[in-house]
Amino acid sequence: MRRERPDPDVLLRIAQREMTERTRGRLKIFLGMSAGVGKTYAMLSEAHEQIARGIDLVVGYAETHGRKETEALLVGLPSLPLREVEHRGILLKEFDIDEALRRRPRLLVVDELPHTNAPGSRHLKRYQDVEELLAAGIDVHTAINIQHVESLRDVVASMTGVFVQETVPDTFIDAADEIELVDIPPDELRQRVQEGKVYVPAQTERALEGFFCRGNLLALRELALRRAADRVDAEIQSFRRADASPGSMGSRQRILVCVAPNRLGERVIRAAARYGTAMHAQVLAISVISDRQTNRSDEDRDRAERAMRLAEALGMETLSRSGHDIVAEILTVARQRGAGLIIVGKPIRSRWHELVRGSVVDDLVRRSGDIDVHVITGESETPSERPTPIQVADARPEEYAASVLAVAATTALCFLLSPWVHLSNLIMLYLLAVGLVSTRVGRGPSLLSAILSVAAFDFFFVSPRYTFAVSDVEFLPTFVVMFAVSVILSGLNSRFRRQAADAASRERRTSALYEVSRDMAASRTKQEIAEAAARRIGDEFDTDVAVLLPDARSMLTVVVPSVTSFEADDSEMAVAQWAFEHGKPAGAGTDTLPGSAAMYLPLRASRGSVGALALSPRSKSEALTLAQRTLLETFATGLAVALERTLLAKESHEARLQAESEKMRNALLSSISHDLRTPLTAIAGAASAMRERGGAEQELAETIYEESMRLNLQVQNLLDMTRLNSGEIRPNVEWQSLEELIAAALDRTRVVLSDRPVEIHIPSDLPLLELDGALMEKVFANLFENAAVHAQGNSPIEVSAWAGDETVYVEVSDRGPGIPVGSEATIFERFQRPKRDGDGGRFGLGLAICRAIVRLHGGRIWAKNRTGGGSTFVIELPKPDRAPEVPVG
C-alpha cells in the first residue's frame, strides 16, 4: 500500500507543540468513576516510586478524607505548608501556589483538582492553579472523578439526580500528557463504603441507597471507561495524522452548535463538547442576535451569555452574528467554516407559538441540505424552568400617556369630520394614528393604541353610539381587520426601530474601531499610541483606562495613568504583572484575583505580550456582555499590534544601521587586507633571505619572518571572513576522508603545535563525507591552532570522531583554562575572544570562520567545557545517505 506524505500543517502543529512542551510542565491525571476508588492512594503510591528514583517531588495538597491507608502513604513524602484563610469565621486551609512556585520542585502532587478556592485566592479554581504551575515548567500529578468533567455534568445529573457544582473544563482534561484510569468493580466499591472506608458510618446507609447504588456506579464506570477510551483513540488519530498512515483523517471535522436564549443553552453546549470529544472534531459555538429574540427577558439573555462563556471555557471558538433570518446566518457560517454537523436545542415554545411565528429548528432541518442536524432534548419542565414568557419591550409611562392622547386627538378629529366623511375613512385615520404612534414608542404603547382605537371607533361612531354594542354584524370583521392591521403596523414599526437601533449600535462600534485605528496609525511613539487607545476605550466603556508597558527589566510601568492612584498601588501592579507574564486576563470580572479594583488584559501580539491594559469602572455596573467583551478584546488586539509596530520599526531601523555598518566594515577590511598582502610578502621574502645568509642578525631575521607569516595568516583570515560574509565562496564538495583532512591540517599547523602531542581516535569504518577539502582543512587548522595557544604545559590535544544515525561528529579537545561561563556562543562571533593573557594579539576570527564554513556544509559547531578542565569544540556534519565504498588494503 502506498504511503502518503504527512500533512505539513499537522507536522507544524506537532513541532510547535513539542517546542511548548520543552518549557511547559507535564500533567498526569488519575481519573476515577467516583470517590473511594483509590485515586489519591494510587497517586501517593506513585509519588513514593518517584522519590525512590531520585525525582525532586513535593506534595502540595493531599485530601485523605480520614482514610488510614491513604494517611500512611503521606509519611516520608515532603509536603508544602498549607495557606490559612479565614472566611466567615472559619479557618480554611488551602494549597499555597506562591510557596510551590518559590520551591519549584520537579514534580508536585496536587489533589482535589475541581476544588473551588477560598475567597481572596489568586484563582477561582484549583485547576487554574495547576495551569500556572505547568506554565512555570513544574510537572503536576492530580486526581478527579468523572462526574466533575464539565461536559458530563448534565449526563451525571440525569443518571444520579445529583447536579455537580464543581467542574473542570474538558480542554484542561484533554491537554493532560497522561491519564491513568483508577478502576475497581462497583460491588467492591460498595463494600468499601459499607465498611466505612469512604464515608463516616453515619453516612454509609444513605450513600449506598443514593449516589452509590449499583446502577449509578455502573453508569459512572461506563462514563470513565469511555472517556479513557476516547483519550486513547484521540492519540491514535493524532499519530495517524502525523504519520499519514492509511486510515487517517484528511482534515479535522467541525461541529457548529447553536446557542439560543433559553434554558437549554448550557445543556446544548455540554452535549456538543461530548460530540466533539467522541468525534475528535473542532466545535464552534454561534449565537445569532435577531429581532425575533429582542423581546426575550433579561434572564434569557443572561442564559445565552452564560452558555457562550461556558463554550469558551470548554475550548470552543465563539461566534456572534446578527440578522433577521436566524437559519440563513447559521447555515452561512456552517458552510463557510466547513461544518458537517449542526447541534441545536429542542424547541421549548408551545406548538401554537411555532405555528404563528415559525420554528427555527424545523426551518433549519429543511434547509440544511447535506449538513446533518442533531436536536438535543432537555429534562421535563419544572415550575422553575418553564419558558420565560415573551417580554413586552420596556416603555416609559409618558409613552403610554402619549398613546392615549394620540387616540383621543384622532377621536376628536373624527368627530369633526364624521358629518361629511364615511366610517370607512374614519378607520383610515385611526390606522394612521396607530402607525404614527408605533414609530415613536415601544410595542406596549403601540398595542394599547391599537386596542383603544378599535374601542373608540366602536363606542363613538358605530350604531348604537356611546355603547360597545354592535347593531350591524358587518362591523365585526371591520373591528377584527382594524385591530389586526393596527397590530401588524405596530409590530413592523417596532421591528424597524429595533433594527435601526441595532444598526446604530453596530455603526457606533465600527466607528469606534475605525477612529481608534486611525488615531493609532497616525501616532508615532508608544506614548501617543497608548494615549489614543486609552481615550477611545475609556469613552466607549465608561471606564478609567491605564496602559502599562514593560521596561528594560520586563517590569510594567504606567505610561497613560488615567487612574490617579494607580501607579502607587503595589497590589494592583502585581495583578497587572501577572496578566502580562501569563498572557491571560486578571482582576475584576475574571477568575484570577477577582478581588482587584480593576481588570487587566494582556496586550498580546505575534511575539507575545507587549504590555497590559487596565480598566477601572467609574461606577459599579453589570458584567460585560459577550458583544462588549469581543469589542474590548478587539481594541486590546489593535493596541497590541500598534505597539508591536513601533518595536518592529525600531528593530528594523537598528538592523538597517547595523547592516550598513557591517557593509562598510567589510569593504574596509577587504581593502586593507589586499593592501597589506604586498608589503607582507616583501617583508617575508627579505627576512627569509637574511635568515639563509646567517650571521649576527639571523635570530632577528627569524623573528621577522615568523611574525610576518603570522600576520599574513591573520590577513588571510580577514579576507576569508569578508568573502564568506559576502557569499562569494561556494563549497566545491567532493568525497573526502576525515582522517586525511585532519592529517593535512596537522601538517599545516606543525610549527604552531611544535612538540605538543596530539591523540587521534578515528574509527576505521567512518564513512566518507561530501565536503570542500580546502575549506574543512582550514576549519581543523584553526581549531588546532586555537587549542595549541590555550593548552597548558605539554598537555595533549585530543581529536576524536564517530558516526551517528544521520550525522558525523568530530571533537577537538584541550586541557586549557576552558571557556568563561556565558561565552560558549559569543566566542564564535567575529572579533570576539575570551579575555585571557597570552592570546598574542589574535583577532578572534578563527572560530567565526570555522562556524561560517561548517554552516556552508549544512552542519553546526559548538563549544563546551570539559570535566577536569579544558574545552571541547564539537562539529556536527550531515551523513550522506549513500557513500562510495572505500577499498581496504
N, C-alpha and C positions, 0 to 999 in steps of 0.2 A: 504494500500500500504506500502511495507517495506521501511523503511527509511535507506538510505545508509550512510556509515561512511563518515565524511568530509575528504577531501583531506588534508593530513598532510602538503604538500608543500604550499597549499593555506593558511592554518591556520598559518604556519610560516611566510609567507609574510604579512599576516594581523597583526600578533604580532609585526613584525619589523616595519610596517607602523605606528602602534599605538605608539610604543616607540619613533619613529621620531616625531610624531605629538605632543608628550608631550612637546618637546622643540621648535618645529617649529611653527611659527605663522599661523593663518588661513586666507585663501584668499577667498573673495567673489567678484564675477564679475557681474556687471549689464550689460546685453547684450541686444542690440537693433538692429533693421534692418537697421537703418541709423541715421544720425544726425537729431535732432529735436524730437525724440520720448519721451524724458524726462528722459534719463539715469541719468544725473547729478542731475536733480531735485529729482528723487527717491532716489539717493544715499545721498543727503544732508538732505532729509526728514527723512531718517532712522538715520542719524547722530544725529538729534535733539532727536529722541527717545532713542538712546543710551546714550546721555548726561543726559536725564531725569532719566535713570536707574542707574546713578552714574558711568558709564563707563568713564575711562580717554581717551577721544577722542580728536584728533587734526587733522585739515585739513592741509595736506602737500602741495597740489596743487589742485585747482579747476578752471576749464575753464567755464566761464558763457556765453561767446560769446555775451556779452552785453544784455542778456535777463533779464529783470527786475525781473521776478518771481524767477529766479534762484539766482540773486544777493541778493534778500531779504532773502533767506534761509541762506546765509553766515553770516548774522547778529546774533551775540550771540554764534557763533562757534569759539573756539580758533584756531588760524592758525599759522603756522610756517612762518618766513620771507623767501622770495624767494632769491635765489642766483643770482646776477647780473653778466652777462658775456658779454664782448664786442667782437663782431665778425664782421669784415669788416665795422667798423664804426657804427654798430648798437648795441644798448644795449638790450641784451636779458635777460629775467627773467626765471630762471629755478628752478625746485624743488631741495632743498638742502638736500641731503641724509645724509650728515655728521651731520647737525643740528637735523635731525629726529632720528639718532642713538644716539645722545647725550641726546635728550629729552626722548626717549624711552616711548612713550605713549602706553597704552593698545591697542588702535585702531587708525589707521592712514588712512585718506582719500586721495587717490592719483588719480586724474583724468587723462584723455588722456593717456591711457596705451600704445598705439602704437607709441607715440611721439619719435622722434629722438633727443637726447640731443645735446646741443651745443658743438662745438669742445673744447677740454680741460676738458670735464666732465669725471668722473670716468668710466662710462659705456657708450656704444654707444647708447643703447636704454633704455627707461624708464622702460620697463618690467624687465630689468636686475637690475635696482634699487630696484624694488619691490621684486625680488628674494632675494636680500641681506637683505632687511627688514624682510622678512619671516624667513630667516635663523637665524636672530637675535632674533626671538621669538615675533615679533610685528605683530599683526593682521592688515590686509590691506583690504580696500574696494576700488574698482576701476571700470572703465567702458570702454567698447569697442563696436564698431559697427561690424556687421557680416562680412562686406567686408574687415576688417583688419585681419581676420584669414588667416594664410599663405596658407593652403591647398585649400582655396576657392578663391584665387586671380585670377586664370585663369577663373573660373566659373563666377565670378563677371564681369571680363573684357568682356567675351563673351556676358553677359546679357546687360551690361550698356555701353560698349565701353570705360570704364574708367579703366586703369590699375593702381591699388593702389600700391604706393611705400612703405608706412609704414605698416608693418605687424607684427604679434605676432605669434610665433610657436604654433602649435596645442598642443604640450606637455605641454606648460605653461597653456593653457586654460583647458586642461583635468585634470591638477593637482589641479585645484581650488576646495576648500572644498564645495563651494556653487555657483551656477549660477542662477541669477534671471533674467528672461526674462521681459524686459520692452517693451510692445507692444501696439500699437494703430492702428486702421484701416487706410489703405492708404489714403482714402478720407479725413479723419480728419487731417492727416499729411500734405496733400497738402493744406488744408485750413489754417493750421498754417503757412505754407510757404507763402501763398498768403497774409496773414495778417502781414507779416514781422516779425514773431516771431522766425524764424530760420535764415534767412539771411537779410541783409540790403535791402531796397526796390529796389535799383538799380540792384540787382542780382536776384530778385524774378522771373521775367518772364523767364530769361534764365534757372534758376534752374527747373522751372515747365516743361519746354519743353525738358530739358535734363535729368539729373540724377533723378529728382523727378517726371518723368512721371509715370502714374499709372501702366503701365506694369512693369517698373523697380522695383517699390515699392512692387508690388505683388510677384515678383520673389525673392527679398531680404527678404521679410517677410517669404516666404516659407523656405528659407535657415535658417533663425533664428529659426523658429519653429522646423525644422528638427534637427538642432543642439541641441536644448534644449531637444527634444525627445530622441535623441541618448544618451544624458547625463543620462537621467532617465533610459533608457534601460540598459546602462552600469552599473549603480548602482544596478539594479535588478539582472543582471547576476553575479555581484560580490557577492551579498548576497547569491544567489543560490549556487555558487561555494563553498562559505564558509560553508553554511548550509547543503550542499549535498541534497537539496530538489529535488523532481522529476522535470525533465526538464532542469537541469543544465548541462552545458557542461563538458565533462570529462577532456578536456585539451584545452588550448588556441590555436586557429588556427594560421597559419603562412602564410604570403604572401611574395613572393620574387619579387622584382621589379628590372628590368634590366636597367642600365644606359648606353646609347650609346653616343659616342662623336658627338652629333648633337644638333640642336636647340630644340628638343623635350625633352631633359633630365629633365629640371626642371618641365615641364608640367607633365611628367610621374610620377615624384616623388610626386607632389601635388595630382595627381589622386590616387596614391597608398595610400597616407595618408588618403584621404577621404574613400577609401575602408576599410582601417584598422579601422577607427573610426566607420563606419557603421557595420562592422562585428566583432568588438571587438577583432581584430586579431593583432598579432605581425608582424611588417613589417621589412623585411631585404632588403637592397639595395646592389646590386652587380655590379661591374664594371670589365669586362674581357678585359685584355690587350692582343691583338692578332696582328700577323703580317699583318692581313687584315686591321688594323687600324693605323699602324705605319706611313702611308703616309698622315694621316689627318693633316689639318692645325693647327697652334697654337691656332687659335680661337676655333676650335672644341675641342681641348684638354682642353682649359680653360672652355668651356661649361660643359664638363664632370666633371671637378673639382668643378665648382660651384654647379652642381647638387648633387654631393656627399656631399658637405658641407651643402647644404640645407637639405639633408636626415638626417645628424647628428643633425641639428638644430631642425628637426621635431621629434627627438627621435628614429630614426631608427638605427638599427645596420648596419654598413657599412662593406662590404667585398670587397677585391680586389684579383682577380685571374689572371693568365696569361696562355695562351695556344693557339695553332693554331685553335683547334675546339671550337669555342665560345659556341655553343649549348651544347656540351658534358660537358663543365665546368659548365654551368648554371644548367643543369639537375642533375649533380652530387651534387652540393650544395643544390638544391631543395630537393633531396631525402635524403641527409644526415641530413638536418635540418627539415624535415617533412613538407615542404611547400605544401599546397593543391592548390595554385593559383599562377600563374606567370603573371606578368604585364609587357608588352613591348610596345614600341612606334611603330607607323605605319612606314613602310619603306618610306624614302623620296628620295631615289635614283630612277633614271629612270628605266623603265622596261627592256631595253636592258642591262643596267648595272647589273641587277639582273640575267638575263639570262646568262651573261658571268661569273660573279663572285659568283652567288648564293645569296639566300635571307636567312638571319638568322631567320627572323620571320617565313617564310614558313617551314624551316627546324625544327624550334622549335615546331611548331604546329604538324608536322608529327611525331616527336619523343617523344612528351611529355607523351604519354601513358595515365595514369589515372590522370594526373595533368592538371587542367584547365588552359587555356591561354587566357588572355584578352589583346586585342590590343587597345591602346589609340591613337586616331587620334588627329590632330592638326588643327590650322587655315589654311586657304588658304594662299599660299605663297605671301609675299610681296617682292618687289625688294630687300629690305634689309635683308630678311630672307631666300633667296634662298640657297639651299645646297651649301656649300663651295666645289669647285672642289678639286679633289684629288691632293695633293701637291707632286710634284716630290721632292725626297729627296735632301736636300741641298748638294751641291758639290762645291769644290773649283775650281777656274779657272785652276789650274795646273792639275786637274783630267781630265778636258775636253781636255787640251793640250796633256796629256798622251794618251788619247783615240785616238786622231788624229794621233799621232806619231806611235801608235801601228798598226793602219790600213795602214799607209804609209810604215812601215817596212815590213808588211805582203805583200803589193803590190810589193815592191822591190824584196822580196824573190820569189814571184810568177813569176816575170819577168825572174829571173834567171832559174827557173825550168820549165817554160812554153814550151820550145822546147822538153822536154823529158817527161813531165807529162800531163796527160789528164785533161781537165777542171773540171771534177767531183772531182778530187783530190785537185785541187786548192780551190774548195769550202770548202773542209775539213779544209784547212789551215786558211781560213777566219773564219770559225766556231771556230776553236781552239783559234784564236786571240781574238774573242769576248768573249769566255769563260774565257780566262786569264784576259782580261780587267775587266770583271764583278766581278772577285774575288778580285780586288784591289780597284775599285772605286764604286761610287754610281750608282743609277738607271739612272740618267740623262746621264752621260758619257757612260754608257753601251748601252743605246738606241742610242746614237749618233754613237757609234762604229758599231752597227748593221746596221744603215742606210748607213753609209759611206762604210761599207764592200760590201753591195749589189750594191751601186753606183759604187765603184771602180771596182768590178768584171765585171759589165756591160760595163763600159767605156773602160777599158783596155784590156779585154780578150774576150768579146763576139762580134762576127762579126755583123755589121761592127765596127771595133775597133775605139777607140777615139771618139765615139759618143754614145749617150744614146739610139739610135735607135736599134731595135732588128729585125734581118732578119729572124731568125728561132723562130717561136712562141713556140717551145717546151721549150725554156728557160724561158718563163713567169712563168710556175709553179715552175721552179727551183728558180727564184727570190722570189716568194711568200714563198716557203718552207724554203729557206735560211733565209729570214727575220724572219719568224715565229720561226724557231729554234733558231735564234740569240736572239730574244726577250725572248723566254722561258728560254734559258740559263741565260740570264741577270736577269730575274725575280727570277729564282731559286737561283742563287748565291747571289742576293740582299737579298732574304729571309733568306738564310743560314747565311749571315753576320749579319742581324738584330737579328736572333735567337741567334747567338753566342754572340752578344753584350748584349742581354737581359740576357742570361745565365751568362755572365761575371758580369753583374750588380747584379744579384741575388746572385752569388757566393761571390761578394765583400761584399754585405750586410750581408750575412750569416757569412762570415769570420769575419767581424767587430763585429757582435753579439757574435760569439764564443770567439774572443780574449778578448773583454771586460768582458764577463762572466768568462773566465779563470783567467784574472787578478784580478777581484773582489773576486773570490773564493779563490785565493791564498793570499789575503790580510787579515790581522787580525784586524786592527784597522779601525775606521771610517775615519781617515785621509788618510790611504793608499787606502781604497776603493774609496773615493772621488777623489783622485788624478788619480787613474787608469781610472775611468769613464770619468773624465774631459778631460784627454789626448785623449782618443779614440773618444769621441763625438766632440771635437774641430777639430780633423783631418778629421773626416767624413763629417762635415757640414761647414768646413772652418769658424769657429766662435771662439771667446774667450769665455771660459766657466768658470763659478764660481759655486761652490757648497756651499749652505748655510744650516746650521744645527741649531736647536734650543738649547738655553742654559737652565739653570735651571728655568728661568722665561718664557720659551717658546718664547723668542725673538731670531730672526735669527742672526747668525754671520757667516762671511765668513771663511770657512776653506780651500778652494782652490781658492785664488784670482788670476785668470788669467788676470783680468782687473785691472790695477794698481790703478786707482782712484775709483774703485767700492766701497770700504769699506767706503770712506769718503762722499759718496753721500747719504744724508739722504732721498731724494725723491725716489731714486731707491730702497733703503732698505724698504721704506714704501710700495712700489708696491710688492716687494718680500714677505713682511709680509702678505699683503692681500691675495696673492696667496696661501701662506702656511695655513693661518687660514681658508680660504673658500674652499680650495681643488679644485680651478679652475685656468686655465691659465690666466695670465695677462701680460700687457705690449705690446711691439711692435708686430704687426701681430695678435692681439686678439681684442675682442670687449670691453675689460676692460682696461682703461688707455692706449690706443694705442699710446699716445704720448711719452711713455717712450723710453729710449735708448736701452733697452734690453727686451727680452722676458723671462718670468718666468713661469716655470712649477712646480706644486706641486709634490713632491715625495710621492705618495700615496701607502700605504701598507695596510695590513689587519686591522691594528688598527688605521688607519687614516694617516694624513700627518706626515712624519718623517723629512721633510726638503723641500728645493726648489732648482731648477736648473735654473741658469741664462745663457742665450745665447745672446751674443752681436756680430752681424755680423762684420767681418773685413772690408767688403766693401758692399756698397748698392747692393742688389740683389732682385730678384723677390720673391714673397711669396712661402713658401714651398709647394710642391705638396703633393697629398694625400699619395703617397708612402713614401715621406720624413717625413711627419708628423707621419705616422704609425711607421716608423723606430725610430724616435725620442722618441715617446711615449714608444716604446719597451725598448729603452735604459733607459729612466727615470724609468720605472717599475722595470727593473733589478737592477738599482741602489737603488731604494727604498727597494726592497726585501733584498738586501745585507746589507743595513744599519739596517734594522729591525732585520736581523740575528744577528748582533753584540749586539743589545739591548736585544734580547731574550737570547743570550748566557750569557750576564752579569746577567740578571734576574735569569736564571737557576742556575748560579753559586751561587748567593746570596741565592736563595731558598734552594739549597743543603746545604750550610753552616748553614742556619737557621734551617733546619730540623735536621742536625746532632747536633747542639747546643741544640735544643729542646729535642732530644732524650737523650742526656747526662744529661740535667737538670731534665727530668722526672725520669731517673734512680736514680739520686742523691736524689731527693725529696722523691722518694719511699723508698729508703734505709734509709734515715734519719727519715722518718715518722715511719717506722716499729721499728727503734731503739729507738725512743722516747716513744713509747707506753708503754713499760715495766716500765721504771722509773716513768713515769707519773702515772701509775696505783698504783705503790707502794706509791708515794707521796700522792695521793688522799686517799688511804686507811689509811695511818698513820694519815693524817690530820683529817679524819673523826673520827678515834678512839680518838684522842686528844680532838676533839670538844665534843664528847659524855661524856668524863670524867669531863668536866667543868674545873674550876679553873681559875687562873690568865691568863693563856695562851689561853683561849678559843677564844678570839677575834682574836689572831694571827692564831690560827688553822683554824678559819672560813675563814680568808683571804687566807690562803694557799690552803684550799680546793676549794674555788671558783675560784681562779686563775688557779689552776691545771686543774679544769674541763673546764675552758675557753680555756686553752692551748690544752687540749685534743680535744676540738671541732675544733680548728684550724688544728691540726694534722689530724683529720678525714677529714677535707676539703681537705687537701693536698692529702690524699690517694684517696678520691673520684675523685679529679681532674685528677690525674695520671691514674686512672682506666678508666675514661671517655675518655681521650685522646687516650689511647691505644686501645680502642674499646672492653675492657673486659666486660663492663656492657651491658647487653641486657635487655630491659624492659620486665617485666613479667606482661602483661596487663590483667586486669580484669575489669568488670563493676564496676565503682566507683561513689560515690556521692561526688560532690564538697563540699557540706556542711559538710560532715563527715571529709573529708581531711583537710579542713580549721580548724575545731574544734580540730582535733588531733594536727595540727601544733601550734595552740594557746596554747594547754596544754603543748606541748613540750617546748615552749618559755615563760612559765608563770613567770619564775624567771627574765628573761630579761625585760619582759613587766611590771613586778611589778604591780602597781596600775593604769597603763595608760589605759584609756578607749578605747575600740575597738568597732566600729559601723559596723555591718554586714547587708548588703542588698542583699539577695539572693532570687529570686522568687521561689515559691513552685513548679512551673511546669518546673524547669530547668531539662533538660534530663540527664540521666546517661552518663558517658563517659568511653571509653576504655583506662585506664591508669594503670601505675605501681604505686600503692598506696604509697609504701615506698619512691620512688623517688620523686613523686609530693608533698608528705608531706614535704620532705626536701626543695623543692623549696619555698613553702609557709613559712616554718620556717625561711629560710634565708631572705626572704622579710620582714617578721615581725620583725626580729632582726635588720635588716638594718633600718627599719622605726623607731623602738624604740630608736636606737642610735642617729638618726639625728633629730627626732621630738623635737620641742622646748616646754619647760614648761610641762604642763599637757594636751597638745593638743591631740585630739583623733586620732587613726589610723582608716581609713575608708576602708572597704572591700566591694566590690560590684561585681555582676556577672549578665550577661544576655546572651541570645541566639540570634544569627543572623540566616541568611538563611542556611549557611553552616558551621559556626564556633560558638564557645562559647568564650566569653570574660570574664576575671577576672581582676579587678583593685585593687591595694593596694596603698592607698594614705596617705600622711602625711603632716604636716604643718611645715616642717623644712626649712632650708635655700635654698632648691631647688638644681638643678643641674647646675653647671657652663656652660655657653653657649659654645657650641662646644664639650662638653664632653658627650653628650647624647648616643653616640655609644661606645666611648672608655671605659666607666665605666664597660662594660661587658667583657673587656679583662682581662686576668689574671694579678694579681698584679697591677692593675690599680684602683685607687680610687681618688675621689676629694680631693684636698689638703685643709683639714679643721682641726681645732683643735677638740679634743675630740673623735678621732677615736679609741683611746685606743690601738694602735698598731695592728689594724686589717690588715690582709694580703691582702685584696682585692680579695679574691677567691669566696666569696659567690655568687656574681652576675654572675661570669663566670660559676659556677656550675649550677646556675639557667638556663642560656642560653643553656648550653650543654644538660641538661635534657629535657627542653622544645623541643629542636630540635629533640631529640630522639623520641619524641611523634608526630613529624610532625607539630609542631606549631612554633610560634615565640614570642619573648618578646622584648619590647622596653620601653624607659623611656621618660617622658616629664615633663615640669614644669607646675604647677597649677597656675591658676589665683588667685591672692591674696597671693601667697607664698606657698612653698612646692613642692613636686614632686609626680608623679604618675607612677607606673610601671604597664604596660598592658601586659597580657598574652593572646594569641590567640591560641586556641586549635581546632582541627578539630572535627566537629559534626558528629557522626555516622549516616548513612542512616536510620538505624532501631535500636532503643534501647529497651531493655526489659521494660515492664510496671512495675512501682513501686506501690505496694499495698498501699492504703490510709487507715490510721487509725490503 
